[in-house]
Amino acid sequence: WPASVTPIANKAFAAGQKQNYYQAIRYYKQALKLAPGCDLYLMSIGSAYAMIGQKERAVLYLKRAAEISPGNSRIKENLNEVLS
């Protein structure tokens, strides 16, 4: 799956860098369908939701990412930031 998901993930990342969070969410969700359970995509979706003020959705995705990778400090930081 990496070959098919990488171009989509790159588009998602680029959209996020341009602060086009709605588009980033769409692309990251597409990538997540190809790589279910990917903590990075879950975290990125959660972070994008946080940036557009959708805190509840952000928390859902960030918690799922934290469950998959409980030792990932970046995920924990993003989740704590949204919860505070």
Secondary structure, DSSP 8 states (H G I E B T S, - for coil): -HHHHHHHHHHHHHHHHTT-HHHHHHHHHHHHHHSTT-HHHHHHHHHHHHHTT-HHHHHHHHHHHHHH-TT-HHHHHHHHHHH-
